[in-house]
């Protein structure tokens, strides 16, 4: 009995130590978001202007930002080798004079304060078709450093700025595909991101097409990226737990890499992951599969590691969406039809992550089993399902 109590005590101390280390890892309170991007043309050139806001919600901690760079990455379907990119940042700190030379001076963001930075980008092409016809979107990759009591942290955050949007289908142009007692219509959108709003996207691209009885679906990954729930792997610091446990997962799993599994640990905590892993492995030996995902929570199934999504998000780790049921209900009330968030693949697997009240999920499974949205670069995250 004494030996058993000692073992349980050691396990408890080990779990406490792991949780304590997890909670005390170096972290910066600073938040960065990009907003208000505008695109204009000047002859054959394109000009993009936007703002970056850095805020510090901590009541007392002062954090320095000694370095900040914005690196625009062009995304298109044609040759862009001749396109020249010129970018410039102009700090607009509330307590310092604005510099005109584009230099980033090390700046202190005090507790409960914020600052803004203006970003200007010019795209110029020397040959071929105009830049506006070749560049589809620009990935604004922000590399910045946080310096404070936690040490020196290098951070990287990006956002998509769409330059072109596909034409919105009119009812007379809609060409539905026939399905099993239903019809489906994939809807093309621009490359979505945090500058968008999910309900606005649904309304803009499908609002004129919907009829009573329809169900409008959107992929879970597009919803997640609109919510900003993605991160670059360089922002993830794998612990020994993630490096060890990830080796048991199937090589194609998004949890089979240290960064992928660490992302889950950061969401639900190391204790839950260790317990789910241990119990899941024991039950797997008994030929009972899938218990890790049941015990670790919904995010364990929804995390997409790099290469799992469309560019440029293929270089990031994407989480599952936040509060999907509430989002579906609000969208349904706005559009007047049922709305669902789904996860579909080319193997015929259909998972309805969330849906509004009264949604016919059996119809969705029949309609989406052929995966009308596709898994390549179709950019058709919306699918309108209509009963036949």
C-alpha positions in Angstrom: 0.0 0.0 0.0 2.8 2.4 0.9 4.5 1.7 -2.4 1.3 2.4 -4.3 0.8 5.6 -2.5 4.4 6.6 -3.2 3.9 5.9 -6.9 0.7 7.9 -7.1 2.4 10.8 -5.2 5.4 10.8 -7.7 2.9 10.7 -10.7 1.0 13.6 -9.1 4.2 15.6 -8.6 5.3 14.9 -12.1 2.0 16.1 -13.6 2.1 19.2 -11.4 5.7 19.9 -12.6 4.7 19.5 -16.2 1.7 21.8 -15.9 3.8 24.4 -14.0 6.5 24.4 -16.7 3.8 24.7 -19.4 2.1 27.7 -17.7 5.4 29.4 -16.9 6.9 29.3 -20.4 8.2 32.6 -21.8 5.3 34.5 -23.3 4.8 38.1 -24.5 1.5 39.9 -23.8 1.7 41.9 -27.0 -1.0 41.4 -29.6 -0.6 42.3 -33.3 -3.4 42.7 -35.9 -3.5 44.0 -39.4 -6.4 46.1 -40.5 -7.8 48.6 -43.0 -5.9 47.5 -46.2 -6.8 49.4 -49.3 -5.7 48.6 -52.9 -5.5 51.2 -55.7 -3.9 51.3 -59.2 -1.6 53.9 -60.7 -1.1 53.2 -64.3 0.3 49.6 -64.5 1.3 49.6 -60.9 -0.6 48.5 -57.8 -0.5 50.3 -54.5 -1.5 48.7 -51.2 -1.8 50.7 -48.0 -2.7 49.3 -44.6 -2.2 49.6 -40.9 -0.8 47.4 -38.2 -1.8 47.8 -34.6 0.3 46.5 -31.7 -1.4 46.5 -28.3 -0.3 45.6 -24.8 -3.2 44.4 -22.6 -1.0 43.8 -19.5 -1.7 46.3 -16.7 2.0 46.8 -15.8 4.5 45.0 -18.0 6.4 47.1 -20.5 7.5 45.3 -23.7 10.0 46.6 -26.2 9.7 46.0 -30.0 13.3 46.4 -31.2 12.7 45.0 -34.7 9.8 45.0 -37.1 9.7 44.1 -40.8 6.9 43.6 -43.3 7.7 41.1 -46.1 5.1 41.0 -48.9 4.8 37.7 -50.7 3.0 37.6 -54.0 0.4 34.9 -54.8 -0.9 34.4 -58.4 -1.4 31.9 -61.2 1.1 33.4 -63.7 4.7 34.3 -63.9 5.5 37.1 -61.5 9.3 37.1 -61.8 9.4 40.6 -63.3 7.2 42.2 -60.6 9.1 44.5 -58.3 8.0 44.9 -54.8 8.8 48.1 -52.8 7.5 48.3 -49.2 7.8 51.0 -46.5 6.8 51.2 -42.9 6.0 54.4 -41.1 5.6 54.2 -37.3 2.9 56.4 -35.8 3.7 56.1 -32.1 1.4 58.2 -29.9 4.3 59.5 -27.8 7.0 59.9 -30.5 7.5 62.0 -33.6 6.7 60.3 -36.9 9.9 59.4 -38.8 10.0 60.0 -42.6 12.9 57.7 -43.4 11.2 54.4 -42.9 13.5 53.3 -40.1 12.0 51.3 -37.3 13.3 52.7 -33.9 13.1 50.3 -30.9 9.9 51.2 -29.2 8.4 50.4 -25.8 4.7 49.5 -25.6 3.7 50.3 -22.1 1.0 48.5 -20.2 -2.5 48.9 -21.5 -1.2 51.1 -24.4 -1.0 50.5 -28.2 0.6 51.9 -31.2 0.1 51.8 -35.0 2.3 51.4 -38.0 1.4 52.5 -41.6 2.5 50.1 -44.3 2.8 51.0 -48.0 3.5 48.5 -50.8 4.0 49.2 -54.5 3.9 46.4 -57.1 5.5 47.3 -60.5 5.8 45.1 -63.5 8.3 45.6 -66.3 6.8 43.3 -68.9 3.9 41.0 -69.7 0.3 41.6 -68.6 -0.6 44.3 -66.1 0.2 43.4 -62.4 -3.5 43.6 -61.5 -4.2 40.7 -63.9 -1.4 38.5 -62.6 -1.3 39.0 -58.8 -4.2 37.5 -57.0 -3.4 38.2 -53.4 -0.5 39.4 -51.3 0.6 37.7 -48.1 1.8 40.4 -45.7 4.3 38.6 -43.5 5.2 40.5 -40.4 8.4 39.5 -38.6 8.9 41.3 -35.3 10.8 40.9 -32.0 9.4 41.2 -28.4 11.9 42.0 -25.7 11.1 42.1 -22.0 11.0 40.1 -18.7 10.3 36.9 -20.7 13.5 37.3 -22.7 13.8 37.9 -26.5 11.0 36.3 -28.6 11.0 36.3 -32.4 7.4 36.3 -33.7 5.9 35.9 -37.2 2.4 36.7 -38.2 0.9 37.0 -41.7 -2.4 38.0 -43.3 -3.8 37.8 -46.8 -4.7 41.0 -48.7 -6.9 40.0 -51.7 -6.4 42.1 -54.8 -9.1 40.5 -57.0 -12.4 39.0 -56.2 -14.4 36.6 -58.4 -17.7 37.8 -59.8 -20.7 37.0 -57.7 -23.0 34.5 -59.4 -26.4 35.6 -60.4 -29.4 33.1 -60.1 -29.5 32.8 -63.9 -25.8 31.9 -64.0 -26.0 29.2 -61.4 -25.2 25.7 -62.7 -26.1 23.2 -60.0 -24.7 19.7 -60.1 -27.0 16.7 -59.6 -26.6 14.6 -56.5 -28.4 12.0 -54.6 -31.9 13.5 -54.2 -30.3 17.0 -54.2 -28.4 19.5 -56.2 -25.1 21.2 -55.2 -23.4 24.4 -56.3 -19.8 25.1 -55.3 -19.2 28.9 -54.9 -15.8 30.4 -55.7 -14.6 33.2 -53.3 -11.4 35.3 -53.0 -8.6 34.0 -50.8 -10.1 34.4 -47.3 -8.4 35.6 -44.2 -8.7 37.7 -41.0 -9.6 40.8 -42.9 -12.9 39.1 -43.8 -16.1 38.3 -41.8 -17.6 34.9 -42.1 -21.2 36.0 -42.3 -20.4 38.8 -44.7 -18.6 36.2 -47.0 -21.7 33.9 -46.9 -24.1 36.8 -47.7 -21.9 38.4 -50.4 -21.3 35.2 -52.4 -24.6 33.3 -51.8 -27.1 35.9 -50.7 -28.8 36.3 -54.1 -28.9 32.5 -54.8 -30.4 31.0 -51.7 -34.0 29.7 -51.6 -36.1 28.4 -48.7 -35.0 24.8 -47.9 -31.4 25.3 -49.0 -28.4 24.6 -46.8 -25.3 26.7 -47.2 -22.0 25.1 -46.1 -18.5 26.5 -45.5 -15.3 24.5 -44.8 -14.0 24.5 -41.2 -10.5 25.6 -42.3 -11.7 28.8 -44.1 -13.7 29.7 -40.9 -10.6 29.1 -38.8 -8.4 31.3 -40.9 -11.0 34.1 -40.9 -10.9 33.9 -37.1 -7.1 34.2 -37.2 -6.7 30.7 -35.7 -3.4 29.8 -37.5 0.2 30.2 -36.6 3.6 29.8 -38.3 5.6 26.8 -37.0 8.4 29.2 -36.0 6.1 30.5 -33.3 5.7 27.0 -31.7 8.4 25.7 -29.3 8.0 21.9 -29.0 8.5 20.4 -25.5 10.1 17.1 -24.9 6.6 15.7 -24.4 5.6 16.7 -27.9 8.8 15.4 -29.4 8.3 12.0 -27.7 4.6 11.4 -28.1 4.2 12.6 -31.7 6.2 9.5 -32.9 3.3 7.2 -32.2 0.8 8.8 -34.5 0.4 7.8 -38.1 2.8 9.6 -40.4 0.0 11.4 -42.3 -1.6 12.7 -39.1 -1.2 16.4 -38.3 -0.1 15.3 -34.8 2.8 13.3 -36.1 5.1 16.3 -35.9 6.4 17.9 -32.7 5.0 21.3 -33.7 1.6 19.9 -34.6 1.3 18.0 -31.3 2.6 21.0 -29.3 -0.1 23.1 -30.9 -2.7 20.8 -29.3 -0.8 20.8 -26.0 -0.9 24.6 -26.1 -4.7 24.4 -26.6 -5.8 21.8 -24.0 -2.7 21.5 -21.7 -0.1 18.7 -21.3 -1.9 16.7 -18.7 -4.9 16.1 -20.9 -2.8 15.1 -23.8 -0.6 12.8 -21.8 -3.7 11.0 -20.2 -5.4 10.8 -23.6 -2.2 9.5 -25.2 -1.6 6.9 -22.5 -5.2 5.6 -22.4 -5.6 5.7 -26.2 -2.4 3.7 -26.7 -3.5 1.1 -24.2 -6.9 0.7 -25.8 -5.3 0.6 -29.2 -3.3 -2.4 -28.2 -6.7 -3.9 -27.3 -7.9 -3.0 -30.9 -10.0 -0.2 -29.7 -9.1 2.8 -32.0 -9.8 6.5 -31.9 -9.9 7.0 -28.2 -7.0 9.5 -28.1 -9.1 11.9 -30.2 -12.2 11.4 -28.1 -10.3 12.1 -24.9 -8.1 14.9 -26.2 -11.0 17.0 -27.4 -12.4 18.3 -30.7 -9.2 20.3 -31.6 -7.2 17.0 -31.8 -9.2 16.1 -35.0 -9.3 19.6 -36.5 -5.7 20.8 -36.4 -4.1 20.9 -39.9 -0.3 20.9 -39.9 1.7 22.5 -42.7 0.8 21.4 -46.3 -2.7 20.6 -45.1 -4.4 23.7 -46.6 -4.3 25.9 -49.6 -1.4 28.4 -50.1 -0.3 30.5 -48.3 -1.8 28.7 -45.3 0.0 25.6 -46.3 3.0 27.0 -44.5 1.1 27.4 -41.2 -0.6 25.3 -38.6 -4.4 25.9 -38.6 -6.6 25.1 -35.7 -10.3 24.3 -35.8 -12.8 27.2 -35.7 -13.9 28.7 -32.4 -17.6 28.6 -31.3 -18.9 27.1 -34.6 -22.5 26.4 -33.4 -23.1 30.1 -32.5 -21.6 31.2 -35.8 -23.9 28.8 -37.7 -27.0 30.0 -35.8 -26.1 33.7 -36.4 -25.5 33.1 -40.1 -28.8 31.2 -40.5 -30.7 34.0 -38.9 -29.0 36.5 -41.3 -29.6 34.4 -44.5 -32.9 32.8 -43.6 -31.7 29.3 -44.5 -29.8 26.5 -42.7 -26.0 26.9 -42.4 -23.3 24.3 -41.6 -19.6 24.2 -41.0 -18.2 21.0 -42.5 -15.0 19.0 -43.0 -14.9 17.0 -46.2 -12.2 15.0 -48.0 -11.7 13.1 -51.3 -12.2 9.8 -49.5 -15.9 10.4 -49.0 -15.6 11.4 -45.4 -18.1 14.1 -44.4 -18.0 15.6 -40.9 -20.6 18.2 -39.9 -18.7 20.2 -37.4 -21.7 22.4 -36.5 -25.0 23.4 -38.0 -27.9 25.7 -37.3 -31.2 24.5 -35.8 -33.2 22.3 -38.0 -30.4 21.5 -40.5 -30.9 18.3 -42.4 -27.5 16.7 -41.8 -28.4 13.5 -43.6 -29.0 15.5 -46.7 -25.6 17.1 -46.2 -23.8 13.8 -46.0 -25.4 12.6 -49.3 -24.7 15.9 -51.0 -21.1 16.4 -49.9 -19.8 12.8 -50.1 -18.4 13.4 -53.6 -16.6 16.4 -52.2 -17.9 19.1 -54.7 -15.7 21.8 -53.1 -12.5 19.8 -53.9 -9.3 19.5 -51.9 -6.9 21.3 -54.3 -6.8 25.0 -55.1 -10.3 25.4 -56.4 -11.1 28.2 -53.8 -14.7 27.1 -53.5 -15.1 26.9 -49.7 -18.8 27.5 -50.0 -21.3 24.8 -51.3 -25.0 25.5 -51.6 -27.1 22.4 -51.2 -30.6 22.3 -52.5 -33.1 19.4 -52.1 -34.1 17.9 -55.4 
